[in-house]
Amino acid sequence: MESTKCWLSAEEIAKQVKVSAMTIKRNCQTYKDFVNVKQGEKNKYLIDKDCVPVFLFIAKMRNKRNLQSGQIIELLDKEGFPRFLDTPIIETSKQISEQSHLYQGFVSVQEVEKFVSDRVSEEMQKHEEVLKKWFLEQQKQQQEFQQSLVQKLEERDQKLLQAVREIQESRKEIAAANQQKEENQPKKKWWKFW
């Protein structure tokens, strides 16, 4: 569809409307919703031939009725001039930086939504990474705690078993000493205890 359109330069439009090329370029900026413009290399404006009536109307309103831009935009709407919302722009990096300085402070809703969604997804990813690190750290700490607990329980069990063995050995030694003591003592008769 776009390839069938006839594109004219700002200078060619200026000759038809009988104004300067700078006025045409300024009007392209001011009334961009009503003008189908392509901006190519070296600030070359290519304007759809069907937009010539818009420029003629703007020039007429400026010269004869001395109207301001806002009033002209209202009249363009009332007169039924079509709006061009999705105009393709061929931009160079220099033009992009110039336009960012021109429109600093003015951002479309779509750009804000995209920026917000990008920031939200970025923050969500950061949050997920932090949670993942925290979860892994908690798992690591829990494993270390369990290992140290198992190790301490094993050490306690070993000490407890060693203490039980020592007690058993002491009892055996005491029992053996008592038995030897009994064997070395002469046996008294039961009536001789008094």
C-alpha angles and dihedrals in degrees: 000000000000094000091062092058121100114231123203130191122246089251092055092049090046091057091052095046093038097233133108123281088241090058089053091050091047090049089050088058097041098043098030093141091062098041126073103215136170117197113206136177120323093017091294109165117211111192129193110251089227089067094066091096089056091055091046090051092048091050091048092050092047097047104036104029099025092222127172124241095260092052091048091051089053091050092048088055093046092048089053100243109168121250122229108210102161103047115162114234124197103208135183121213090253091055092047091055091046091050092048088057091046095049098035107148095022114098128167121238091245091055091049091048091048091047092048094046090047091049092046093050090045091051091045090053091049090048091049091050091050091048091048091051091047092048092049090048090050091050091049092049091048092050091048090048092049092048093049090046092051090047092050091047091051091049090049091048091050092049091046092051090047091051091048090051091048090050091048091049090048090051091049090050091047091047091048091048091048091049092049090048090052092049092051095050118080114246114252123208115248095244091055095065090089 
